[in-house]
Amino acid sequence: MGRILKTLLYDGDISLSILDTTDIVNTAIEYHGLTPLAAAALGRTMTAVAFMAASSLKNDDDRLSVTITGDGVGGQIVVCSDSKLHIRGYIDNPRADLPLNSLGKLDVAGCVGKHGRISVVKNLGLKEPYTGSCNIISGEIAEDFASYYTFSEQQPTGMALGVKIGTDYKCVGAGGVVMQPMPGAKEESIDMAEKLLSEFSAVSTLIENGGIEGIVEKFFKDAEFEEYEPRYECNCSKDYVDKILITLGEKELYSSIEKEGKIEVVCHFCPKKYTYFKEDIDVLLGKNGSNE
């Protein structure tokens, strides 16, 4: 389970969110067999989406999905959340790997790519879903989401994200710090927030060494926080897969059974597999054991 702490700074001028997503990233590593590079790219994205969900999904049926389509070796990244902060995600190439970058760190920009788009779809109970997008500007994820907020939602945002992978390929620290000015925020408060955000360039190491409490103790000792608990949880089910298969049509389903002997559906977001034999398709289509 992850943690999100939210509060206001500087007499209510600046919204602050602190996130620890270490457990969420480790679940993704377990489910998808991620390399450290793929874990860093997907993990930063899941952290950003956890913040986005906690900030904007207020009703039970609200949900959002984020797709990053870049030209890097990792391929497309997709992350979704519901209002309960159940986060799930995948990266097209979970075995993506590159040499370390010029700073000796995981080359997340090379994994994501420096050209492409971030697309966001929010279903907020309105007649039409909200959709927004922006160009990838660096591939480092934090700068890209900050750019998305500035240009697509007209909300200036400062964001530090990090994922640190240990020698055993497990995540030892992942999370982020996000600051946004409230309407009417004073320039003085914005300047202080920008200066403070620079302290979190190695946020994953801060989380590794002291957890979210260490960050609070060092930087925000007197603040009062609201707490949220995001977790990696997939919402796939047999009922959902049944509905998808029915849309393929009788001819397509029986043709697949004839060729392969079965139909196997593997979830993108978790390890679950759903296997259907001819008798299962018969029941699904109400054939009572016959395809006549």
NORLIN-V889531 format. One record per residue. N is the residue number from 1. RES is the residue in three letters. PHI is phi in degrees with one decimal (NA if undefined). BURIAL is b if it has 16 or more other C-alpha atoms within 10 Angstrom, else e. Layout:
n->N res->RES phi->PHI burial->BURIAL
n->N res->RES phi->PHI burial->BURIAL
//
This chain:
n->1 res->MET phi->NA burial->e
n->2 res->GLY phi->-94.1 burial->b
n->3 res->ARG phi->-141.3 burial->b
n->4 res->ILE phi->-130.5 burial->b
n->5 res->LEU phi->-111.2 burial->b
n->6 res->LYS phi->-127.4 burial->b
n->7 res->THR phi->-158.2 burial->b
n->8 res->LEU phi->-116.0 burial->b
n->9 res->LEU phi->-113.8 burial->b
n->10 res->TYR phi->52.7 burial->e
n->11 res->ASP phi->57.6 burial->e
n->12 res->GLY phi->82.5 burial->e
n->13 res->ASP phi->-78.6 burial->b
n->14 res->ILE phi->-126.3 burial->b
n->15 res->SER phi->-84.9 burial->b
n->16 res->LEU phi->-121.3 burial->b
n->17 res->SER phi->-127.3 burial->b
n->18 res->ILE phi->-117.3 burial->b
n->19 res->LEU phi->-123.3 burial->b
n->20 res->ASP phi->-119.3 burial->b
n->21 res->THR phi->-117.3 burial->b
n->22 res->THR phi->-56.1 burial->b
n->23 res->ASP phi->-65.7 burial->b
n->24 res->ILE phi->-63.6 burial->b
n->25 res->VAL phi->-65.1 burial->b
n->26 res->ASN phi->-65.7 burial->b
n->27 res->THR phi->-65.2 burial->b
n->28 res->ALA phi->-62.6 burial->b
n->29 res->ILE phi->-60.7 burial->b
n->30 res->GLU phi->-64.4 burial->e
n->31 res->TYR phi->-69.6 burial->e
n->32 res->HIS phi->-107.9 burial->b
n->33 res->GLY phi->62.3 burial->e
n->34 res->LEU phi->-74.3 burial->b
n->35 res->THR phi->-71.2 burial->b
n->36 res->PRO phi->-54.6 burial->b
n->37 res->LEU phi->-66.6 burial->b
n->38 res->ALA phi->-64.0 burial->b
n->39 res->ALA phi->-64.3 burial->b
n->40 res->ALA phi->-66.0 burial->b
n->41 res->ALA phi->-67.3 burial->b
n->42 res->LEU phi->-67.7 burial->b
n->43 res->GLY phi->-63.8 burial->b
n->44 res->ARG phi->-61.9 burial->b
n->45 res->THR phi->-65.7 burial->b
n->46 res->MET phi->-63.8 burial->b
n->47 res->THR phi->-64.6 burial->b
n->48 res->ALA phi->-61.8 burial->b
n->49 res->VAL phi->-69.3 burial->b
n->50 res->ALA phi->-60.0 burial->b
n->51 res->PHE phi->-61.9 burial->b
n->52 res->MET phi->-60.9 burial->b
n->53 res->ALA phi->-67.5 burial->b
n->54 res->ALA phi->-64.3 burial->b
n->55 res->SER phi->-87.8 burial->e
n->56 res->SER phi->-125.3 burial->e
n->57 res->LEU phi->-97.5 burial->b
n->58 res->LYS phi->-105.7 burial->e
n->59 res->ASN phi->-106.4 burial->e
n->60 res->ASP phi->-55.2 burial->e
n->61 res->ASP phi->-92.8 burial->e
n->62 res->ASP phi->-67.6 burial->b
n->63 res->ARG phi->-158.0 burial->b
n->64 res->LEU phi->-145.1 burial->b
n->65 res->SER phi->-138.0 burial->b
n->66 res->VAL phi->-125.0 burial->b
n->67 res->THR phi->-123.3 burial->b
n->68 res->ILE phi->-110.0 burial->b
n->69 res->THR phi->-114.6 burial->b
n->70 res->GLY phi->-117.0 burial->b
n->71 res->ASP phi->-104.3 burial->b
n->72 res->GLY phi->-88.3 burial->b
n->73 res->VAL phi->-71.1 burial->b
n->74 res->GLY phi->-79.3 burial->b
n->75 res->GLY phi->74.3 burial->b
n->76 res->GLN phi->-71.8 burial->b
n->77 res->ILE phi->-117.0 burial->b
n->78 res->VAL phi->-128.9 burial->b
n->79 res->VAL phi->-135.5 burial->b
n->80 res->CYS phi->-128.8 burial->b
n->81 res->SER phi->-148.7 burial->b
n->82 res->ASP phi->-111.1 burial->b
n->83 res->SER phi->-70.8 burial->b
n->84 res->LYS phi->-84.8 burial->b
n->85 res->LEU phi->63.3 burial->b
n->86 res->HIS phi->-83.5 burial->b
n->87 res->ILE phi->-100.0 burial->b
n->88 res->ARG phi->-147.0 burial->b
n->89 res->GLY phi->-164.6 burial->b
n->90 res->TYR phi->-153.2 burial->b
n->91 res->ILE phi->-124.2 burial->b
n->92 res->ASP phi->-53.3 burial->e
n->93 res->ASN phi->-114.6 burial->b
n->94 res->PRO phi->-67.5 burial->b
n->95 res->ARG phi->-101.4 burial->b
n->96 res->ALA phi->-55.9 burial->b
n->97 res->ASP phi->-150.6 burial->b
n->98 res->LEU phi->-147.7 burial->e
n->99 res->PRO phi->-62.2 burial->e
n->100 res->LEU phi->-60.1 burial->e
n->101 res->ASN phi->-77.8 burial->e
n->102 res->SER phi->-65.2 burial->e
n->103 res->LEU phi->-94.5 burial->e
n->104 res->GLY phi->77.4 burial->e
n->105 res->LYS phi->-115.5 burial->e
n->106 res->LEU phi->-57.6 burial->b
n->107 res->ASP phi->-85.2 burial->b
n->108 res->VAL phi->-62.5 burial->b
n->109 res->ALA phi->-61.9 burial->b
n->110 res->GLY phi->-70.3 burial->b
n->111 res->CYS phi->-73.0 burial->b
n->112 res->VAL phi->-78.4 burial->b
n->113 res->GLY phi->103.2 burial->b
n->114 res->LYS phi->-104.9 burial->b
n->115 res->HIS phi->-131.8 burial->e
n->116 res->GLY phi->146.0 burial->b
n->117 res->ARG phi->-140.9 burial->b
n->118 res->ILE phi->-101.5 burial->b
n->119 res->SER phi->-122.2 burial->b
n->120 res->VAL phi->-123.7 burial->b
n->121 res->VAL phi->-124.9 burial->b
n->122 res->LYS phi->-116.8 burial->b
n->123 res->ASN phi->-99.3 burial->b
n->124 res->LEU phi->-115.5 burial->b
n->125 res->GLY phi->80.3 burial->e
n->126 res->LEU phi->-89.2 burial->e
n->127 res->LYS phi->-61.1 burial->e
n->128 res->GLU phi->-122.0 burial->e
n->129 res->PRO phi->-67.8 burial->e
n->130 res->TYR phi->-78.7 burial->e
n->131 res->THR phi->-127.2 burial->e
n->132 res->GLY phi->-146.7 burial->b
n->133 res->SER phi->-157.4 burial->b
n->134 res->CYS phi->-156.6 burial->b
n->135 res->ASN phi->-72.4 burial->b
n->136 res->ILE phi->-65.4 burial->b
n->137 res->ILE phi->-109.0 burial->b
n->138 res->SER phi->-141.8 burial->b
n->139 res->GLY phi->81.2 burial->b
n->140 res->GLU phi->-87.7 burial->b
n->141 res->ILE phi->80.5 burial->b
n->142 res->ALA phi->-61.6 burial->b
n->143 res->GLU phi->-62.0 burial->b
n->144 res->ASP phi->-69.6 burial->b
n->145 res->PHE phi->-70.1 burial->b
n->146 res->ALA phi->-60.9 burial->b
n->147 res->SER phi->-64.7 burial->b
n->148 res->TYR phi->-57.6 burial->b
n->149 res->TYR phi->-61.8 burial->b
n->150 res->THR phi->-66.2 burial->e
n->151 res->PHE phi->-92.7 burial->e
n->152 res->SER phi->-96.3 burial->e
n->153 res->GLU phi->-114.6 burial->e
n->154 res->GLN phi->51.2 burial->e
n->155 res->GLN phi->-126.2 burial->b
n->156 res->PRO phi->-54.2 burial->e
n->157 res->THR phi->-144.3 burial->b
n->158 res->GLY phi->-108.2 burial->b
n->159 res->MET phi->-140.4 burial->b
n->160 res->ALA phi->-119.6 burial->b
n->161 res->LEU phi->-127.7 burial->b
n->162 res->GLY phi->-157.1 burial->b
n->163 res->VAL phi->-136.7 burial->b
n->164 res->LYS phi->-115.6 burial->b
n->165 res->ILE phi->-108.3 burial->b
n->166 res->GLY phi->-81.7 burial->e
n->167 res->THR phi->-67.2 burial->e
n->168 res->ASP phi->-93.2 burial->e
n->169 res->TYR phi->68.5 burial->e
n->170 res->LYS phi->-96.2 burial->b
n->171 res->CYS phi->-77.9 burial->b
n->172 res->VAL phi->-102.4 burial->b
n->173 res->GLY phi->-170.8 burial->b
n->174 res->ALA phi->-149.2 burial->b
n->175 res->GLY phi->163.1 burial->b
n->176 res->GLY phi->-170.9 burial->b
n->177 res->VAL phi->-129.2 burial->b
n->178 res->VAL phi->-127.9 burial->b
n->179 res->MET phi->-127.2 burial->b
n->180 res->GLN phi->-138.0 burial->b
n->181 res->PRO phi->-70.5 burial->b
n->182 res->MET phi->-81.9 burial->b
n->183 res->PRO phi->-54.0 burial->e
n->184 res->GLY phi->80.2 burial->e
n->185 res->ALA phi->-60.6 burial->e
n->186 res->LYS phi->-73.3 burial->e
n->187 res->GLU phi->-57.2 burial->e
n->188 res->GLU phi->-59.9 burial->e
n->189 res->SER phi->-67.1 burial->b
n->190 res->ILE phi->-63.4 burial->b
n->191 res->ASP phi->-63.4 burial->e
n->192 res->MET phi->-65.7 burial->e
n->193 res->ALA phi->-65.1 burial->b
n->194 res->GLU phi->-62.4 burial->e
n->195 res->LYS phi->-65.3 burial->e
n->196 res->LEU phi->-65.7 burial->e
n->197 res->LEU phi->-60.1 burial->e
n->198 res->SER phi->-64.6 burial->e
n->199 res->GLU phi->-72.8 burial->e
n->200 res->PHE phi->-111.2 burial->b
n->201 res->SER phi->-65.4 burial->e
n->202 res->ALA phi->-119.0 burial->e
n->203 res->VAL phi->-61.9 burial->b
n->204 res->SER phi->-66.6 burial->b
n->205 res->THR phi->-70.0 burial->b
n->206 res->LEU phi->-60.0 burial->b
n->207 res->ILE phi->-69.1 burial->b
n->208 res->GLU phi->-59.2 burial->b
n->209 res->ASN phi->-81.4 burial->e
n->210 res->GLY phi->-137.0 burial->e
n->211 res->GLY phi->66.2 burial->b
n->212 res->ILE phi->-67.4 burial->b
n->213 res->GLU phi->-65.2 burial->e
n->214 res->GLY phi->-63.2 burial->e
n->215 res->ILE phi->-65.7 burial->b
n->216 res->VAL phi->-61.7 burial->b
n->217 res->GLU phi->-61.1 burial->e
n->218 res->LYS phi->-79.8 burial->e
n->219 res->PHE phi->-115.1 burial->e
n->220 res->PHE phi->-135.3 burial->e
n->221 res->LYS phi->-58.4 burial->e
n->222 res->ASP phi->-96.4 burial->e
n->223 res->ALA phi->-81.0 burial->e
n->224 res->GLU phi->-108.2 burial->e
n->225 res->PHE phi->-115.7 burial->b
n->226 res->GLU phi->-90.7 burial->e
n->227 res->GLU phi->-118.9 burial->e
n->228 res->TYR phi->-127.0 burial->b
n->229 res->GLU phi->-128.4 burial->b
n->230 res->PRO phi->-72.6 burial->b
n->231 res->ARG phi->-150.0 burial->b
n->232 res->TYR phi->-81.4 burial->b
n->233 res->GLU phi->-149.9 burial->b
n->234 res->CYS phi->-91.5 burial->b
n->235 res->ASN phi->-104.2 burial->e
n->236 res->CYS phi->-68.2 burial->e
n->237 res->SER phi->-158.1 burial->e
n->238 res->LYS phi->-63.7 burial->e
n->239 res->ASP phi->-59.2 burial->e
n->240 res->TYR phi->-64.3 burial->e
n->241 res->VAL phi->-66.2 burial->e
n->242 res->ASP phi->-53.7 burial->b
n->243 res->LYS phi->-64.1 burial->e
n->244 res->ILE phi->-65.0 burial->e
n->245 res->LEU phi->-63.1 burial->b
n->246 res->ILE phi->-60.0 burial->e
n->247 res->THR phi->-67.2 burial->e
n->248 res->LEU phi->-71.7 burial->e
n->249 res->GLY phi->94.4 burial->e
n->250 res->GLU phi->-59.5 burial->e
n->251 res->LYS phi->-60.6 burial->e
n->252 res->GLU phi->-64.1 burial->e
n->253 res->LEU phi->-65.9 burial->b
n->254 res->TYR phi->-69.6 burial->b
n->255 res->SER phi->-63.3 burial->e
n->256 res->SER phi->-64.8 burial->e
n->257 res->ILE phi->-62.6 burial->b
n->258 res->GLU phi->-63.7 burial->e
n->259 res->LYS phi->-76.6 burial->e
n->260 res->GLU phi->-106.5 burial->e
n->261 res->GLY phi->85.4 burial->e
n->262 res->LYS phi->-164.4 burial->b
n->263 res->ILE phi->-118.5 burial->b
n->264 res->GLU phi->-118.1 burial->e
n->265 res->VAL phi->-113.1 burial->e
n->266 res->VAL phi->-108.5 burial->e
n->267 res->CYS phi->-68.5 burial->e
n->268 res->HIS phi->-65.8 burial->b
n->269 res->PHE phi->-97.2 burial->b
n->270 res->CYS phi->-147.3 burial->b
n->271 res->PRO phi->-77.0 burial->e
n->272 res->LYS phi->-65.4 burial->e
n->273 res->LYS phi->-120.9 burial->e
n->274 res->TYR phi->-118.4 burial->e
n->275 res->THR phi->-111.0 burial->e
n->276 res->TYR phi->-124.3 burial->b
n->277 res->PHE phi->-101.3 burial->e
n->278 res->LYS phi->-56.9 burial->b
n->279 res->GLU phi->-65.0 burial->e
n->280 res->ASP phi->-68.9 burial->b
n->281 res->ILE phi->-67.8 burial->b
n->282 res->ASP phi->-56.2 burial->b
n->283 res->VAL phi->-63.1 burial->e
n->284 res->LEU phi->-58.8 burial->b
n->285 res->LEU phi->-96.1 burial->b
n->286 res->GLY phi->68.4 burial->e
n->287 res->LYS phi->-89.7 burial->e
n->288 res->ASN phi->54.2 burial->e
n->289 res->GLY phi->86.6 burial->e
n->290 res->SER phi->-136.8 burial->e
n->291 res->ASN phi->-104.9 burial->e
n->292 res->GLU phi->-78.3 burial->e
//
